[in-house]
Each structure stands twice: as C-alpha cells, then as structure tokens.
Amino acid sequence: MSFYDKMSDTANQLMETGYRTVLPEKVDWSAVPAANINERKKELSIGYFNEIAMEDTYAVLVVNEMKRGIANYIGASTFAEIAIAFYFGKKIYLLNEIYDPYNDELSAWGVIPLHRKLSGIYEAAQ
C-alpha cells in the first residue's frame, strides 16, 4: 500500500470538514505467513466491500498517485472496490486523473477525477 501516507493526509482533510472516512488497514505483509496471505487479502477485501455497501457511505475516493512510473495508477484491488461502489450506486472520485488502461469502464461508470482538488467532493455533496 504505497500511497498510505497520502491516503491518511487526504482522510484527515476530509474529516476536518465533517466526512466520515475509512482507510485501508495498514498491513505489514512481511509479518504475514506466506500460507495466510491470500486469506488475509480476502478478509480485507470483504471488509472494504462491506464498508462501501453501507447505506451511509456517500462515496469512494481513490488516491491514484504515480506508481513505478505509471501516472494515476489503480491496482486490481482498488479497481474491484471501484466496481463495488459503482454497483451500489456510490459516487466515485479519483484524486487525480483517470487511469488510462481503465478509461472506458471508469468513464462509463461516471467516475469523477478531482484533479487534486478535494473541493470537487464538497461541491458535489451540496
């Protein structure tokens, strides 16, 4: 989870304006026995999916930063969370631009790129 510090900073900014936020659990994967990694990932995913599905969840905000030289990166687990949010009719925001490999789906699902401006969430919630 290479964007954890940025996610934490962003969550703090949102909480200061009254939003309830949920951050992914920070896991030290080197401490998880290899035989348990898939089960642990499955548990975490189910937990995130349940958070997204909650009635009082307004939106999902994806912190899609540069990763390994790839701009606006969205990994497989995050894409799955976006799909769940879409299915449950939640607003979906990207902190940055749309990740090009998923452009067709993200555009069709109405994902909103914020261009690094959280004010887009505040304005949409009014």
Backbone as CSV, one residue per row, in Angstrom:
resi,resn,N_x,N_y,N_z,CA_x,CA_y,CA_z,C_x,C_y,C_z
1,MET,0.853,-1.161,0.000,0.000,0.000,0.000,0.905,1.231,0.000
2,SER,1.370,1.532,-1.166,2.399,2.551,-1.286,1.889,3.979,-1.126
3,PHE,0.588,4.191,-1.116,0.046,5.545,-1.007,-0.542,5.821,0.373
4,TYR,-0.199,5.032,1.357,-0.869,5.128,2.653,-0.751,6.511,3.286
5,ASP,0.425,7.113,3.253,0.588,8.439,3.856,-0.298,9.466,3.165
6,LYS,-0.363,9.415,1.841,-1.219,10.341,1.089,-2.694,10.075,1.400
7,MET,-3.066,8.798,1.524,-4.447,8.461,1.874,-4.785,8.994,3.261
8,SER,-3.866,8.844,4.197,-4.084,9.314,5.555,-4.234,10.837,5.597
9,ASP,-3.362,11.551,4.895,-3.458,13.014,4.833,-4.794,13.451,4.223
10,THR,-5.187,12.788,3.157,-6.448,13.113,2.488,-7.630,12.833,3.407
11,ALA,-7.597,11.701,4.102,-8.669,11.363,5.043,-8.771,12.411,6.141
12,ASN,-7.643,12.860,6.641,-7.655,13.888,7.686,-8.295,15.179,7.188
13,GLN,-7.984,15.563,5.960,-8.590,16.766,5.383,-10.111,16.612,5.280
14,LEU,-10.554,15.439,4.878,-11.991,15.197,4.754,-12.675,15.175,6.124
15,MET,-12.019,14.571,7.107,-12.600,14.517,8.449,-12.728,15.915,9.046
16,GLU,-11.774,16.789,8.748,-11.836,18.167,9.242,-13.071,18.907,8.726
17,THR,-13.616,18.455,7.615,-14.808,19.100,7.057,-16.076,18.299,7.371
18,GLY,-15.952,17.278,8.233,-17.123,16.560,8.701,-17.418,15.229,8.044
19,TYR,-16.589,14.786,7.125,-16.824,13.494,6.475,-16.306,12.349,7.344
20,ARG,-17.047,11.251,7.351,-16.571,10.009,7.963,-15.683,9.343,6.923
21,THR,-14.525,8.931,7.327,-13.625,8.279,6.371,-13.220,6.899,6.882
22,VAL,-12.876,6.049,5.952,-12.380,4.712,6.265,-11.103,4.521,5.460
23,LEU,-10.041,4.238,6.161,-8.768,3.969,5.496,-8.529,2.465,5.445
24,PRO,-7.848,2.020,4.411,-7.456,0.607,4.399,-6.574,0.310,5.611
25,GLU,-6.701,-0.877,6.118,-5.860,-1.295,7.230,-4.407,-1.382,6.743
26,LYS,-3.518,-0.823,7.519,-2.099,-0.882,7.167,-1.572,-2.242,7.639
27,VAL,-1.144,-3.051,6.695,-0.703,-4.413,6.992,0.781,-4.542,6.686
28,ASP,1.518,-5.106,7.617,2.926,-5.440,7.382,2.942,-6.840,6.766
29,TRP,2.922,-6.864,5.432,2.810,-8.144,4.735,3.989,-9.057,4.994
30,SER,5.133,-8.503,5.354,6.292,-9.356,5.654,6.071,-10.152,6.941
31,ALA,5.142,-9.708,7.789,4.845,-10.418,9.034,3.737,-11.453,8.873
32,VAL,3.085,-11.469,7.710,2.014,-12.435,7.465,2.632,-13.677,6.827
33,PRO,2.434,-14.846,7.441,2.978,-16.067,6.846,2.478,-16.251,5.414
34,ALA,3.343,-16.688,4.541,3.006,-16.843,3.122,1.725,-17.659,2.926
35,ALA,1.526,-18.663,3.748,0.346,-19.522,3.620,-0.948,-18.781,3.970
36,ASN,-0.839,-17.631,4.641,-2.028,-16.893,5.080,-2.305,-15.626,4.268
37,ILE,-1.437,-15.284,3.354,-1.583,-14.009,2.633,-2.884,-13.941,1.848
38,ASN,-3.213,-14.970,1.094,-4.450,-14.919,0.303,-5.680,-14.799,1.185
39,GLU,-5.711,-15.533,2.286,-6.852,-15.447,3.197,-6.952,-14.051,3.808
40,ARG,-5.822,-13.472,4.170,-5.818,-12.120,4.754,-6.298,-11.090,3.730
41,LYS,-5.836,-11.211,2.483,-6.293,-10.297,1.431,-7.798,-10.437,1.205
42,LYS,-8.275,-11.664,1.238,-9.709,-11.917,1.071,-10.505,-11.249,2.192
43,GLU,-10.057,-11.391,3.444,-10.722,-10.771,4.592,-10.757,-9.251,4.443
44,LEU,-9.630,-8.666,4.063,-9.567,-7.214,3.899,-10.516,-6.738,2.807
45,SER,-10.534,-7.450,1.692,-11.418,-7.073,0.585,-12.878,-7.126,1.012
46,ILE,-13.267,-8.172,1.685,-14.654,-8.292,2.150,-14.994,-7.135,3.090
47,GLY,-14.063,-6.787,3.954,-14.288,-5.666,4.865,-14.492,-4.357,4.117
48,TYR,-13.671,-4.087,3.114,-13.808,-2.861,2.315,-15.114,-2.879,1.536
49,PHE,-15.443,-4.012,0.945,-16.691,-4.114,0.184,-17.890,-3.829,1.090
50,ASN,-17.858,-4.353,2.313,-18.942,-4.103,3.259,-19.041,-2.626,3.617
51,GLU,-17.908,-1.962,3.792,-17.904,-0.517,4.077,-18.529,0.257,2.910
52,ILE,-18.151,-0.111,1.702,-18.684,0.561,0.517,-20.194,0.365,0.424
53,ALA,-20.666,-0.825,0.735,-22.089,-1.153,0.599,-22.959,-0.506,1.665
54,MET,-22.366,0.000,2.745,-23.162,0.592,3.827,-24.024,1.736,3.301
55,GLU,-25.239,1.816,3.825,-26.190,2.830,3.371,-25.644,4.252,3.549
56,ASP,-24.902,4.489,4.627,-24.418,5.845,4.875,-23.088,6.167,4.196
57,THR,-22.605,5.255,3.381,-21.398,5.553,2.598,-21.813,6.381,1.391
58,TYR,-21.301,7.595,1.343,-21.650,8.535,0.276,-20.849,8.262,-0.989
59,ALA,-19.543,8.022,-0.806,-18.664,7.929,-1.974,-17.409,7.149,-1.643
60,VAL,-16.687,6.825,-2.699,-15.355,6.239,-2.598,-14.402,7.222,-3.255
61,LEU,-13.328,7.525,-2.546,-12.276,8.385,-3.091,-11.024,7.542,-3.254
62,VAL,-10.556,7.452,-4.489,-9.349,6.686,-4.801,-8.168,7.647,-4.898
63,VAL,-7.148,7.374,-4.103,-5.913,8.155,-4.169,-5.020,7.442,-5.185
64,ASN,-5.104,7.908,-6.407,-4.395,7.260,-7.519,-3.168,8.086,-7.913
65,GLU,-2.075,7.794,-7.249,-0.816,8.508,-7.441,0.052,7.806,-8.496
66,MET,1.234,8.339,-8.682,2.232,7.718,-9.561,2.794,6.482,-8.852
67,LYS,2.902,5.387,-9.576,3.494,4.166,-9.014,4.347,3.503,-10.089
68,ARG,5.587,3.255,-9.744,6.544,2.639,-10.678,6.548,3.335,-12.031
69,GLY,6.458,4.673,-12.006,6.486,5.461,-13.238,5.176,5.505,-13.998
70,ILE,4.116,4.949,-13.403,2.808,4.925,-14.056,1.917,5.975,-13.401
71,ALA,1.492,6.959,-14.184,0.661,8.040,-13.670,-0.749,7.561,-13.363
72,ASN,-1.325,8.076,-12.286,-2.726,7.833,-11.919,-3.046,6.362,-11.689
73,TYR,-2.069,5.616,-11.189,-2.159,4.163,-11.064,-3.355,3.712,-10.221
74,ILE,-4.033,2.680,-10.699,-5.095,1.997,-9.962,-4.804,0.502,-10.070
75,GLY,-4.598,-0.135,-8.921,-4.323,-1.563,-8.896,-5.594,-2.398,-8.955
76,ALA,-5.404,-3.702,-9.030,-6.530,-4.627,-9.186,-7.514,-4.556,-8.024
77,SER,-7.022,-4.536,-6.793,-7.921,-4.490,-5.634,-8.712,-3.191,-5.611
78,THR,-8.055,-2.104,-5.923,-8.735,-0.806,-5.941,-9.771,-0.770,-7.052
79,PHE,-9.451,-1.341,-8.203,-10.427,-1.397,-9.290,-11.653,-2.214,-8.867
80,ALA,-11.421,-3.281,-8.120,-12.544,-4.082,-7.617,-13.408,-3.257,-6.667
81,GLU,-12.776,-2.448,-5.816,-13.534,-1.590,-4.905,-14.350,-0.557,-5.686
82,ILE,-13.773,-0.027,-6.744,-14.492,0.920,-7.602,-15.715,0.226,-8.215
83,ALA,-15.533,-1.002,-8.677,-16.644,-1.749,-9.277,-17.758,-1.976,-8.256
84,ILE,-17.405,-2.297,-7.029,-18.410,-2.495,-5.975,-19.147,-1.183,-5.713
85,ALA,-18.400,-0.087,-5.645,-19.025,1.227,-5.427,-19.998,1.552,-6.555
86,PHE,-19.594,1.281,-7.772,-20.482,1.505,-8.917,-21.751,0.671,-8.771
87,TYR,-21.596,-0.592,-8.447,-22.728,-1.499,-8.306,-23.731,-0.999,-7.257
88,PHE,-23.198,-0.431,-6.163,-24.060,0.054,-5.085,-24.490,1.510,-5.267
89,GLY,-24.186,2.081,-6.414,-24.657,3.422,-6.720,-23.977,4.535,-5.950
90,LYS,-22.743,4.320,-5.529,-21.997,5.335,-4.789,-21.272,6.254,-5.759
91,LYS,-21.050,7.468,-5.345,-20.200,8.362,-6.125,-18.781,7.831,-6.043
92,ILE,-18.046,8.006,-7.128,-16.662,7.530,-7.177,-15.788,8.680,-7.653
93,TYR,-14.803,9.008,-6.827,-13.881,10.081,-7.147,-12.462,9.531,-7.250
94,LEU,-11.704,10.114,-8.156,-10.271,9.849,-8.248,-9.565,11.131,-7.845
95,LEU,-8.581,11.040,-6.975,-7.869,12.239,-6.571,-7.195,12.896,-7.774
96,ASN,-6.706,12.093,-8.682,-6.028,12.605,-9.867,-6.862,12.338,-11.115
97,GLU,-6.204,12.092,-12.199,-6.885,11.860,-13.485,-7.312,10.399,-13.612
98,ILE,-8.073,10.110,-14.638,-8.486,8.734,-14.921,-7.272,7.929,-15.374
99,TYR,-7.151,6.739,-14.814,-6.073,5.809,-15.163,-6.383,5.250,-16.549
100,ASP,-5.513,5.537,-17.502,-5.791,5.261,-18.910,-6.202,3.819,-19.220
101,PRO,-5.542,2.781,-18.662,-5.964,1.419,-19.020,-7.418,1.094,-18.669
102,TYR,-7.994,1.814,-17.697,-9.382,1.574,-17.305,-10.309,2.701,-17.752
103,ASN,-9.857,3.530,-18.662,-10.608,4.718,-19.069,-12.038,4.390,-19.514
104,ASP,-12.208,3.373,-20.329,-13.548,3.046,-20.836,-14.520,2.742,-19.696
105,GLU,-14.120,1.842,-18.783,-15.007,1.467,-17.689,-15.224,2.631,-16.736
106,LEU,-14.147,3.301,-16.342,-14.274,4.390,-15.375,-15.149,5.520,-15.919
107,SER,-14.984,5.818,-17.185,-15.825,6.858,-17.797,-17.279,6.415,-17.849
108,ALA,-17.521,5.182,-18.255,-18.890,4.665,-18.337,-19.557,4.633,-16.963
109,TRP,-18.773,4.400,-15.920,-19.318,4.322,-14.569,-19.458,5.696,-13.913
110,GLY,-19.115,6.751,-14.626,-19.293,8.098,-14.097,-18.289,8.511,-13.045
111,VAL,-17.115,7.913,-13.079,-16.062,8.265,-12.117,-15.637,9.714,-12.353
112,ILE,-15.428,10.436,-11.265,-15.127,11.860,-11.330,-13.679,12.125,-10.923
113,PRO,-12.829,12.547,-11.864,-11.462,12.920,-11.491,-11.466,14.303,-10.834
114,LEU,-10.767,14.432,-9.719,-10.765,15.683,-8.955,-9.600,16.604,-9.303
115,HIS,-8.668,16.132,-10.091,-7.517,16.952,-10.487,-6.807,17.520,-9.251
116,ARG,-6.692,16.692,-8.212,-6.017,17.016,-6.950,-6.762,18.040,-6.095
117,LYS,-8.031,18.302,-6.382,-8.797,19.316,-5.650,-9.971,18.665,-4.924
118,LEU,-9.837,18.505,-3.614,-10.922,17.911,-2.825,-12.183,18.751,-2.841
119,SER,-12.074,19.986,-3.243,-13.254,20.850,-3.306,-14.331,20.253,-4.217
120,GLY,-13.946,19.401,-5.169,-14.922,18.742,-6.037,-15.870,17.846,-5.258
121,ILE,-15.398,17.252,-4.183,-16.272,16.425,-3.340,-17.223,17.326,-2.573
122,TYR,-16.689,18.379,-1.993,-17.519,19.281,-1.197,-18.625,19.883,-2.044
123,GLU,-18.293,20.297,-3.244,-19.282,20.919,-4.130,-20.358,19.929,-4.544
124,ALA,-19.970,18.688,-4.838,-20.929,17.674,-5.273,-21.878,17.274,-4.152
125,ALA,-21.419,17.375,-2.908,-22.236,16.957,-1.768,-23.287,18.002,-1.395
126,GLN,-23.156,19.208,-1.912,-24.093,20.283,-1.553,-25.438,20.075,-2.198
